[in-house]
Amino acid sequence: MTTAAPATTTSTRVEEPRPADVFVAFGITGDLAKVMTFMSLYRLERRGLIDCQIVGVAVDDWTIDQLKERARDSIEGAGEHLDPTVFERFADRLAYVAGDFSDAATYERVAEAIDGAESPVFYLEIPPFLFGTVVKGLSEAGLTKNARIVVEKPFGHDRASAVELAEELHKYIDESQLYRIDHFLGKMGTDEILYLRFANAMLEPLWSRNYLESVQITMAESFGVEDRGHFYDPVGALRDVVVNHLMQVVAAAAMEVPSSDGASTLKDAQVALFRAIADADPEHYVRGQYDGYRNIDGVAPDSQTETYAALRLEIDNWRWAGVPFFIRTGKKLPTTQTELRLVFKHPPRLGFWDERHRPEANQLVVKLDPTTGVRLVVDARRARTAAPEPIELDMEFAEEGGEGAAPYEVLLHAAMIGDSKRFTRQDGVEEAWRVMQPLLDAPPPVEMYGPGSWGPKTAAKLVSGHRPWHEPWVTS
């Protein structure tokens, strides 16, 4: 066995990545694989985008027939129509290795299963505390030289732990080999934000302090924690979605245009934006917990974990100075919807309209989840009304060319072909934690809110002096 030399955090690799000639999933018998991985790989097979063996690795003593049956059940359980020909082709790619992740013999069996592979992709859909164990085992088995390692969030639970995790992994692999999945980066809507901003000359100037009063980002979920209490209670809303998912939306909404289509250039622009964001202020942070949360199995009876988080961010650069970014997320809210909303400044008073009429602020809304689309809210006169009123100009992506691939479908394919643009880099991870660290160090007390409400009433004070929170655009 050989041990890879310690790796640095700065990549020196310049060659074009080679497509994967084997895809190895650690944790293939787990919940994420059941809900997402099999479905996404099957869809890629259906589109003709897989051209390699798929090897599952887990501790369970399964046969290959059991793995294929799990794959079938998972795909059908996700609501996919199962094409027998496509599934047979997909199932023929599957292989399985059983073993303890801490046992060197497991990696010897993996090496035998992928013998001859020159550009393997190892997908670690396992808890982060196992990342180091698995990467070390792969390295000592001589399997990481030309490998790409795909890992799931969370990337630490604060800035210090994120640094510590990266240092552990960098002992065995280079930063350029590490692909950190955040499924928001696979959404069509997030990608569309960048294109919408910079490919349209009529829109690009509007995304700035010259025209905008504020920016609102909402990730609302109508469901609760349900049977995930053991996972959720040590984490909470801020760590679960704000520091990763919603900060990626902030980056897409506020970063400057990258100078090229290279992955490093894109990530440089994201990190530059994060560095311009001031440390979040606990005085502008509201934490909530829905009634009944503490009765969930796995939740402490006196839990202070937030199921709702609302905060204000300030970006200290030329484009955004003075434009607050308001972010909120919560469970057991009235609807399930994620959106980015630009709220424009009011025009000056015009003499030709009734002085009693105060137009609604213009808004540009990008809907991200569960469906994607764009809405423009403008004030206009219409024949059937005596006074001007807001009108909504909507475009649903599903009606204009289709909804696109699912996030994991996009991300797993990107990992297979070596396209790292959709994956976060270590300096970006550290900057996102730096912004949020004050909220972790000095959190305000949680406030209770009723299921089906929009969270604690004090969240309204967070946007004081600006347009109030807007209810998300939900397609009827």
N, C-alpha and C positions, 0 to 999 in steps of 0.2 A: 504494500500500500504506500501511497505517496501523499504528502501533505502539501497543499498549495502554499505558496509564499504569501505573507501578509499583503493585503491590498490596501491601496490608498483611496481616499474619498474623491480624488480628482481623476477623472478618466483620461487616459492617453490613447484610447482606441480610436482609430480613424477609419478602419475598413468597414465596408458595407456588411451589415449583419446578414447571416445566412438563415434561410427559413428553417424552422424546426424539422428535424428528421425523427424526433420522438417527443411525445408530450407525456410527462409523468406527473400525476396528481397525488400528492400526499394528503390523506384524509378523505379518500374517495367514498368511504362508507358513511360520511357524516351528513349533517343536515344541509349544509351549503351545497354540497354536490347533489343532494336529493332535490333541492328546490331550484338551483340555478345551473350547475355545471353540466349535468347530463343534457338538459334541455338546450343549453347554448351550444354544446358540441354537436348535438344532433342537427340543430339548425345550420351550423357551419357545414356539416356533411351534406345536408340537403342542397346547399348553395354551391357545393363543389369546392369548398375552401379548406378542406383537410386533406393532407397527403402524407400522413405519418401514422405510426402506431400510437396507441393511447394505453399507457400503463397506469393502473391504479395501485396505490400502496396504502395499507392500513393495518392496524393491529388485529382486526377481526380475521378469524380463520375461515375465510370464504373460498368457495370454488369459483371458477370463471363463469359457470352457469348462474350462480347466485348474483354475481356482479352484473351479468347481462339482464337478469330479471329485475334487479334494482334499477338499471338504466331504463328498461321498458316502463316500469311503474312510475318512475320519476318524470319521464317525458309525457306520458299520458296524464299523470296527475297535475302537470303544469298546463293542461288544456290543449296540448299540441295534437293535431291530427297525425297519427302515426302511419307513415307510408311504409309498408312491409319491405319494399325493395331498399329504400334508404336505410331503414333500421338494420336490415341484415348486413348491409355494407358497413354501417357504423359498428355493429356488434363484432364483426370480423376483425376490427382494429383493436379490440379490447384485450388486455392481458392483466393479470393480477399478481401482486407480490404481498404476502402477509408477513408481518414482523414488527417487533418493538422498535420504535424510533431511536432508542438509546443503545441498541445492539448493533455492533459493527457487522454482524452476519447479515442483517437486513440489507445493508448497502452493497454487500457482495452479491446478494441475490438480485438487487436492482441492476447492478452492473452486468450481470449475466443476461437479464431480461432485455437490456438495451445495447447489447454487445454490438460494436461497430458504429454506434451513433456518434456523429461529429458535432452536432449543434443541438443538444437536448434542451428542452424547456422543462423546468421543475416548478410545478405550481403547488405552493404550500397553503392549502385551505385548512389550516390548523391554528390553534391558539398561538399568539405571538411568543409565549414563553418557550415554545418548542422550536422557533425559527433557528436559534443558534445551534441546538442539538442536531437538527436535520442538515443544516448547511455544513456543519463540522463533519458529520458523517459522510456527506457527499464528497467533500473535499478530501478527506482521508482515504476515500475509495477511488480517488483520481477522476472524479466525474464532473468537476466544475470548471475545467480549463476554458472551454468554449461554451459554457452553459449560460442560460438566462434563468434567474431565480425570481419567480413571481410570488409576492407575499400579500396577504390580506391585512386590512386595517384591524385594530388600531396600531398606529406607529408610536407606541409609548402611551403613557397616561399623563405626561407633562413634558416640559422641554428636556429636563435632565434625563428622564428615562428614554426619550427618543434618541438622545445623543448616545446613551449607553447601549441601546439596542443596535444602532448603526455601527458603533465601534466593535461590537461583538461580531457582526456579520462581515465587516470589512477586514477582519483577520483572515478570511477565507476567500472572499470575492471582491471584485472591484465595484465601485458605485455604478459604473456603466452596465453591469450585469444585473443590477437589482431593479426590479419592476414592481413598484408599490401600487396595488390596486385601490382605487377609490371609484366605486361604480358610477358616481356622478360624472366622472370624466368620460364615461362611455355614452352618456345621454346625448341624443340628437340636439336637444335644446341648448345644452352648454356649448357645444361646438357651434351651433347656429348663432349664439350671441356674438362670438368673434367675427364670424362672416357677416352677420347683419350690420355690425358696427363699422367694419373697415372696408367692406366691398361696396358700400353705398355712399356716394359722395354727399347725398342730401341728408344722410343720417349722422355721419361721423362727427360733424361739429357739435351736434346736439348733446353728445355724451360728455358734458363738461359743466363747470361752475357758471359758465356764461348763460346757460339756459335752464339748469336744473335747480330745484329747491332742495330735493332730497332723493334718496334711493331707498326703496323698501324691498327686502327679501323675506319671503314667507315660506316656511316649510310646515304645513299643517297636516296633521294626521288624525283621522276620526277614531282610530282604534287605540287601544291602550297597550300596556306591557304584556298583558295576558299571562302566558306560561313562561315568560322570559325573565322572571324576577331575579333569579340567581345571577344572570348575566347583567341585567340593567342596573340593579341597585348600586353596585360599586362604580358605575360609569356615569350615568346621568346624561341629560340632553346636550350639555355643552361639549362634553367629550365625545358623545356618540355621533353627533351630526354637525355641530357648528365648526369645530376646529378643523374638520376635513371637508365634508360636503359643501357647507355654505361658504366657507372661505374660498373654495374653488369657484363658486359662483361670483363672489366678490372679485376674484382675480380676472375672470372672463369679462366681467362688466367694466372693470376699471383699468386694466393694464394698458400700456402703450402698444402700438402695433409692432409685432416682431419684424425684424429686417429681412428675414428669410424663413423658409419653411423647415429649417433644421430643428431637431428636438432641443438642442442646447440653446438655440436662440429663443425659442418659445419659453423655455423654462427660465432663462435669464430675465425675460420680460415679466414673468410671474413673480419671481423673487424680488425684482426691483420694486414691484408694486407692494408686495408684503412689507418690504423694508421702509416704505413710505407711510405705512399705517402706524399711528401712534398706539402705545400700549392701551389696551381697553381699560376703562375707568369703572371700578365697582359702583361708583355713584350713578352710573348710567347703565345699570344691569338689574334686571328683574328676574327672580327665580320663582317658579310655581310648582305645585304638586297637586294632581287631581284627587278629589275625594275618592276614597276607596283604594288608592294605590297601596297603602300599608297593609291591606288585607290579602295581598297577593302572595302566593307561596314563593319563598326566597327573598322577600323584602323584609327588612328589619321593622319591627313594630313602631320604632321611633325614628324611622328613616328621614333624613334631611336631603335626600337625593331629589334633584329637580327633574320633573317631567315636562317642564316648560321653561324656556329661556328667551329673554328679549334683551337686546343690548344695542348700544350705539357705538359706531366706529368713525374715526376721523382720519382722512388721508391727507397727509401734509405734502402735497406736491402742486405744481402749477395748474394741472387740469382740475383737481378736485378740492382744493382748499376751500373750506366753508360749506361743503355739501355733505351733510351727515349721511352715513349708511346705517339704516335701521334694520336689524335682523331679528327675526323671531321664529321659534319653532316650538311645537308642543304636541303632546298626545291627548286624545279625548277632546279634540276641538271639533267644531261643527262639520268640517269637511276634510277630505284628503286632497291636498293640492300643493305644489311647489311652484313659485313664480318669482321673477325679477320684475320690479315695477319702478320705472323712472317717473318721478313726479316733477312737472315743469313749473317754472315760476309763473305767477299771474301777470297778464299784460296790464299796462296802465289803464285807468278808467277812460272809456271812449264816450264821447258826447252823443253818439247816435244810438245808444241803447238806453233802456230804462235804468235809471240810477239805482233802482231797487234790485236789479239783477246782478248777481255776483257769479260769474262763470265758474264752473268746476275747473280745477287745474287740469291742463292737458296731461295725458299719461301714455306711456309706451310700456306695454306688458309683454314679457316673454314667459310663456307657460312651459314649465319643464317636466312636470310629472303630475298625474299618471299619463296624460297625453300632452302633446307639444303643439304650440301655436304662438301667434303674435296678435296682439290687440292694440289699436290706436284709439284713444279717447279724445275727442275734440268737441268744442262747443259750436253749435250751428243753429241756424234758423230753418224751420221746416213749415210747410204750408198748414199742416194740421194742428199746430200749436201757436198760441198767441205770443209766446216769448221764446227766445233761444233756449236750448237745453243740450245736454251732452248726448252725443251719438257715439256708437262703438263700431269700429271697423275691424272685423275679426278675420283671421286666417288660420284654419286648422291644417297642420302639416299632413294629417292623414287624408284630407280631402284634396290636397295639392301635391300629389306625388308619393303619398304613402308615409307611414309612421316610422319606417326605418328599423334597423336591427335593434335587438335588446342590448342593454349596456354590457352584460357579461359576454354576449356574443361578439360585440365590438372589441372588448378588451382582451379576451382570450385569443382572438385572431391577431390583434396587434402584437401580443406577446409572441405568437408563433412566427410572425414574419419579421420580428425585431424592430417594430415601430414604437419607440419609447415616448413619443410626444404626449400620449394620454396617461402617462404615469408620473407620479410626483418624485421630485429629487430631494435629497436629504436637506440641503440648505433651505428649500421651501418648507419642508416639514418643520424644521427648527424655527423658522420665522413665524409660521402660523401659531406654534405653541408660545413663542415669545409674546405675540399680541395678546393671547388669551390668559397668560400666566397670572396676571394680577387678579383676574376673576376667580381663579382657582385658589390663590393665596388668601384672598379676603372676600369670600362670597357673602352676599347679603342673605338674610334668613329666607327660607322658602315660605311662600304664601299659598294658601289653599284656594283651589278654584273648582267649580262644578263641572263635571263632564258635560260636553255639549256647549260650553261657553267658549269665549275667546281668551281664556286665561285670566290671571289676576288683573283687577281693575287698575292697579298702579301702573300697568304697562302703558296705559294711555298717557301718563305723565312723561314717559320717556320721549314721546314725540311732541311735547309741548312747544309751541312756537312754530310748528310746522303742520303740514296737512296730517290729519289723523290717520291711523292705520286703515288701510282699505281692505275690505273683504276680498279674498282671492277670486279670480275669474274662474268660474266653474262652468263647464259646458253643460247645458241642460239636455 
